[in-house]
Every structure is written in structure tokens, then in C-alpha cells.
């Protein structure tokens, strides 16, 4: 399963794409730490809060059944706060052992049923 440090790094990479203050990407609440805020951003990324998230290297058989979980994902983020003020694609990779998380992201993101 992906570690918290990997999730935090993905969230930091996402935050760097945008001129908007980082706090705009998370709900207003008291966070125990800045790491907790980054973990919230990661969770929001994979559940589609900022745009649909889906695997780009998943493999399917002829009946459209998932046979290889994705390790690379992309999210098309609306122009809000982006440098170009237009939609941008944010890509990230899950490099740890797959434990069904990739399948969950792929199945929900692919069909938009969050």
C-alpha cells in the first residue's frame, strides 16, 4: 500500500501546479499537522474532488474486465488557481505494492461513480 510519505509528496507536487494558496484545496478545519492537510489533498485527488481521477496504464480484456491495475494516474483539474487559468492534467504514480487501491481508483474514476 502507498505510504503516507508518498501521498504527501504527490499532494505537494499537485499544490506546486497552482498559484492559489495551498489551504484553498482543503476544507476549513483544524488540522493536527501540515502533513494531515496534505493527506487530505491526496484523498481529494483520488476521489475526484478536483477532477476525475483515472488510471492511464490499466489493462482490460475484451470484455472490459480489469486485468492489470494502473500504477499511473491523471486528474484533469479545472482552471481554478492554475497558472494558465485553464484545465490542467496532473499525473502521478503509485510506486508501492498494489493492494487494490489502484483498482478502486480506476473503477470509480473510469465510470464517475464516486
Backbone as JSON, one array per atom type, in Angstrom:
{
  "sequence": "XXXXXXXXXXXXXXXXXXXXXXXXXXXXXXXXXXXXXXXXXXXXXXXXXXXXXXXXXXXXXXXXXXXXXXXXXXXXXXXXXXXXXXXXXXXXXXXXXXXXXXXXXXXXXXXXXX",
  "N": [[0.84, -1.18, 0.0], [0.43, 2.27, -0.6], [2.56, 4.59, 0.97], [2.22, 7.05, 3.63], [4.1, 9.08, 3.34], [4.6, 9.01, 0.59], [2.07, 9.73, -0.36], [1.9, 12.33, 0.66], [3.97, 13.55, -0.78], [2.96, 13.4, -3.39], [0.71, 15.07, -3.08], [2.03, 17.48, -2.51], [3.36, 17.9, -4.93], [1.14, 18.29, -6.55], [0.1, 20.66, -5.41], [2.07, 22.49, -6.11], [1.53, 23.11, -8.74], [-0.22, 25.2, -8.84], [-1.12, 28.61, -8.39], [-2.74, 29.38, -6.39], [-3.27, 29.65, -2.87], [-2.23, 26.99, -0.81], [-4.03, 26.16, 1.17], [-6.52, 26.56, 0.09], [-7.25, 24.27, -1.2], [-8.2, 22.47, 0.57], [-10.67, 21.47, 3.02], [-12.02, 23.84, 5.37], [-10.86, 23.54, 8.47], [-9.55, 22.49, 11.65], [-6.4, 21.21, 11.44], [-4.3, 18.61, 12.55], [-1.68, 18.64, 11.82], [0.54, 19.89, 9.23], [1.08, 17.83, 7.53], [-1.22, 16.26, 7.77], [-3.02, 17.87, 6.42], [-1.96, 17.73, 3.82], [-2.38, 15.01, 3.34], [-5.14, 15.01, 3.22], [-5.51, 16.44, 0.84], [-4.41, 14.59, -0.96], [-6.26, 12.45, -0.65], [-8.53, 13.77, -1.62], [-7.75, 14.13, -4.26], [-7.74, 11.47, -5.3], [-10.4, 10.7, -5.03], [-11.75, 12.31, -6.72], [-12.41, 15.01, -6.21], [-11.16, 17.3, -7.23], [-11.27, 16.89, -9.9], [-11.94, 14.35, -12.36], [-10.35, 11.3, -11.62], [-8.28, 8.9, -12.97], [-6.82, 5.76, -13.94], [-4.12, 5.52, -16.19], [-2.63, 3.55, -17.32], [-3.84, 1.12, -17.03], [-4.89, -2.21, -17.8], [-7.22, -3.97, -19.82], [-9.36, -6.75, -20.57], [-10.99, -8.22, -23.49], [-13.64, -8.19, -22.7], [-13.88, -5.99, -21.17], [-12.98, -6.25, -18.57], [-10.96, -5.56, -15.78], [-7.59, -6.35, -15.94], [-5.01, -5.72, -15.29], [-3.9, -3.69, -12.8], [-3.74, -0.13, -12.63], [-0.82, 1.92, -12.38], [-0.12, 4.42, -12.91], [-1.65, 7.57, -12.84], [-4.05, 10.11, -13.74], [-5.41, 13.38, -13.32], [-7.75, 15.63, -14.41], [-7.68, 18.86, -13.78], [-9.72, 21.57, -13.02], [-9.46, 24.99, -14.19], [-9.2, 26.63, -11.97], [-7.15, 28.53, -10.09], [-4.89, 27.71, -11.48], [-1.8, 28.25, -13.22], [-2.17, 28.93, -15.9], [-4.83, 29.44, -15.95], [-6.6, 27.64, -17.05], [-7.91, 24.35, -17.66], [-5.85, 21.77, -16.36], [-3.79, 18.88, -16.66], [-2.95, 16.72, -14.16], [-0.54, 14.42, -13.33], [0.27, 11.41, -11.63], [2.09, 8.81, -9.91], [1.71, 5.64, -8.44], [3.91, 3.93, -6.67], [4.35, 1.87, -4.95], [3.66, -1.43, -3.57], [0.84, -2.84, -5.02], [-2.41, -2.83, -3.72], [-5.1, -3.13, -4.21], [-5.99, -0.52, -4.13], [-5.4, 0.9, -6.44], [-7.08, -0.4, -8.23], [-9.56, 0.3, -7.13], [-9.52, 3.13, -7.49], [-9.33, 3.24, -10.29], [-11.71, 1.88, -11.14], [-13.78, 3.49, -10.07], [-13.15, 6.1, -10.93], [-13.11, 5.77, -13.68], [-15.74, 5.29, -14.34], [-17.0, 7.36, -13.13], [-18.4, 7.15, -10.73], [-18.35, 8.2, -7.96]],
  "CA": [[0.0, 0.0, 0.0], [1.19, 3.52, -0.69], [2.85, 5.15, 2.29], [1.81, 8.43, 3.85], [5.11, 9.99, 2.78], [4.36, 9.08, -0.85], [0.85, 10.51, -0.55], [2.23, 13.73, 0.93], [4.76, 14.06, -1.9], [2.03, 13.58, -4.51], [-0.07, 16.27, -2.78], [2.93, 18.64, -2.66], [3.55, 18.11, -6.38], [-0.12, 18.86, -7.03], [-0.01, 22.04, -4.92], [3.03, 23.32, -6.83], [1.0, 23.49, -10.05], [-1.22, 26.25, -8.74], [-0.76, 29.84, -7.69], [-3.65, 29.51, -5.26], [-2.73, 29.19, -1.6], [-2.47, 25.57, -0.59], [-5.18, 25.95, 2.04], [-7.75, 26.61, -0.7], [-7.53, 22.94, -1.72], [-8.67, 21.6, 1.65], [-11.77, 22.03, 3.8], [-11.64, 24.66, 6.5], [-10.97, 22.86, 9.76], [-8.27, 22.44, 12.34], [-5.6, 20.03, 11.13], [-3.31, 18.32, 13.58], [-0.37, 18.96, 11.27], [0.53, 20.2, 7.81], [1.01, 16.54, 6.85], [-2.63, 15.85, 7.71], [-3.64, 18.66, 5.34], [-1.51, 17.14, 2.56], [-3.07, 13.73, 3.17], [-6.5, 15.35, 2.79], [-5.42, 16.77, -0.59], [-4.24, 13.32, -1.68], [-7.56, 11.76, -0.66], [-9.4, 14.51, -2.53], [-7.31, 13.82, -5.63], [-8.14, 10.15, -5.8], [-11.85, 10.53, -5.07], [-12.31, 13.14, -7.78], [-12.86, 16.33, -5.77], [-10.57, 18.33, -8.09], [-11.47, 16.45, -11.28], [-11.96, 12.89, -12.46], [-9.07, 10.63, -11.48], [-8.35, 7.56, -13.54], [-5.57, 5.12, -14.31], [-3.84, 5.64, -17.62], [-1.93, 2.37, -17.84], [-4.56, -0.11, -16.69], [-5.15, -3.07, -18.96], [-8.52, -4.63, -19.79], [-9.56, -7.78, -21.58], [-12.0, -7.86, -24.5], [-14.93, -8.0, -22.05], [-13.74, -4.78, -20.37], [-12.64, -6.6, -17.19], [-9.62, -5.11, -15.42], [-6.65, -7.47, -15.76], [-3.78, -5.16, -14.73], [-4.17, -2.43, -12.12], [-2.95, 1.02, -13.04], [0.15, 2.5, -11.46], [-0.04, 5.83, -13.29], [-2.98, 8.17, -12.81], [-4.13, 11.52, -14.07], [-6.58, 14.13, -12.89], [-7.9, 16.88, -15.14], [-8.06, 19.84, -12.77], [-10.27, 22.8, -13.57], [-8.53, 26.11, -14.24], [-9.15, 27.35, -10.7], [-5.85, 28.67, -9.46], [-3.76, 27.24, -12.27], [-1.01, 29.33, -13.8], [-2.73, 29.28, -17.2], [-6.27, 29.66, -15.77], [-7.35, 26.67, -17.83], [-7.79, 23.0, -17.11], [-4.53, 21.16, -16.47], [-3.74, 17.46, -16.3], [-1.94, 16.39, -13.15], [-0.25, 12.99, -13.36], [1.07, 10.88, -10.52], [2.33, 7.38, -9.97], [1.75, 4.88, -7.2], [5.06, 3.08, -6.92], [4.46, 0.79, -3.97], [2.92, -2.65, -3.85], [-0.57, -2.61, -5.26], [-3.24, -3.54, -2.73], [-6.49, -2.88, -4.52], [-6.28, 0.91, -4.18], [-5.39, 1.28, -7.85], [-8.31, -0.92, -8.82], [-10.64, 1.14, -6.63], [-9.45, 4.42, -8.19], [-9.63, 3.02, -11.7], [-13.11, 1.54, -11.36], [-14.65, 4.61, -9.75], [-12.82, 7.23, -11.8], [-13.45, 5.44, -15.06], [-17.19, 5.35, -14.52], [-17.51, 8.57, -12.49], [-19.37, 6.85, -9.68], [-17.82, 8.5, -6.63]],
  "C": [[0.89, 1.24, 0.0], [1.36, 4.12, 0.7], [2.36, 6.59, 2.39], [2.82, 9.4, 3.25], [4.97, 10.1, 1.27], [3.12, 9.91, -1.16], [1.12, 11.99, -0.37], [3.03, 14.31, -0.23], [3.88, 14.29, -3.13], [1.21, 14.85, -4.3], [0.78, 17.53, -2.93], [3.16, 18.94, -4.13], [2.3, 18.74, -6.99], [-0.21, 20.34, -6.66], [0.92, 22.98, -5.68], [2.54, 23.77, -8.19], [0.19, 24.78, -10.01], [-0.72, 27.45, -7.94], [-1.6, 30.03, -6.44], [-2.96, 29.02, -3.99], [-3.14, 27.75, -1.37], [-3.73, 25.31, 0.22], [-6.5, 25.99, 1.28], [-8.17, 25.22, -1.2], [-8.08, 22.0, -0.66], [-9.82, 22.27, 2.39], [-11.24, 22.86, 4.96], [-11.93, 23.89, 7.78], [-9.6, 22.91, 10.42], [-7.58, 21.12, 12.01], [-4.56, 19.84, 12.21], [-1.9, 18.69, 13.13], [-0.53, 19.35, 9.8], [0.47, 18.9, 7.0], [-0.43, 16.05, 6.73], [-3.35, 16.6, 6.6], [-3.23, 18.08, 3.98], [-2.19, 15.8, 2.3], [-4.52, 13.94, 2.74], [-6.51, 15.68, 1.31], [-5.26, 15.5, -1.41], [-5.57, 12.58, -1.78], [-8.52, 12.44, -1.62], [-9.03, 14.27, -3.99], [-7.89, 12.5, -6.11], [-9.64, 9.94, -5.82], [-12.53, 11.51, -6.02], [-12.82, 14.51, -7.36], [-12.37, 17.42, -6.72], [-10.76, 18.04, -9.57], [-11.41, 14.94, -11.31], [-10.55, 12.32, -12.43], [-9.2, 9.23, -12.07], [-6.96, 7.06, -13.91], [-5.35, 5.21, -15.8], [-3.11, 4.43, -18.18], [-2.57, 1.07, -17.39], [-4.8, -0.91, -17.96], [-6.45, -3.83, -18.74], [-8.56, -5.72, -20.84], [-10.68, -7.35, -22.53], [-13.4, -7.66, -23.91], [-14.93, -6.8, -21.1], [-13.54, -5.08, -18.88], [-11.2, -6.17, -16.92], [-8.71, -6.32, -15.2], [-5.32, -6.98, -15.18], [-4.09, -3.8, -14.12], [-3.24, -1.33, -12.63], [-1.95, 1.38, -11.95], [0.34, 3.98, -11.74], [-1.45, 6.37, -13.41], [-2.91, 9.61, -13.28], [-5.46, 12.09, -13.63], [-6.62, 15.39, -13.74], [-8.51, 17.89, -14.18], [-8.57, 21.09, -13.46], [-9.27, 23.94, -13.45], [-8.39, 26.89, -12.97], [-7.74, 27.36, -10.14], [-4.68, 28.17, -10.27], [-3.05, 28.43, -12.9], [-1.62, 29.82, -15.11], [-4.22, 29.59, -17.13], [-7.11, 28.79, -16.71], [-7.11, 25.29, -17.25], [-6.38, 22.46, -17.36], [-4.63, 19.7, -16.08], [-2.6, 17.27, -15.32], [-1.77, 14.88, -13.16], [0.54, 12.6, -12.13], [1.13, 9.38, -10.64], [2.32, 6.8, -8.57], [2.81, 3.81, -7.41], [5.2, 1.93, -5.94], [3.66, -0.43, -4.4], [1.43, -2.34, -4.0], [-1.4, -3.44, -4.29], [-4.71, -3.24, -2.97], [-6.85, -1.41, -4.61], [-6.35, 1.36, -5.63], [-6.66, 0.81, -8.54], [-9.5, -0.09, -8.4], [-10.68, 2.48, -7.37], [-9.88, 4.25, -9.63], [-11.11, 2.76, -11.92], [-14.03, 2.72, -11.09], [-14.4, 5.8, -10.67], [-13.26, 7.0, -13.23], [-14.94, 5.59, -15.33], [-17.82, 6.56, -13.83], [-18.49, 8.31, -11.37], [-18.77, 7.0, -8.27], [-18.98, 8.69, -5.71]]
}
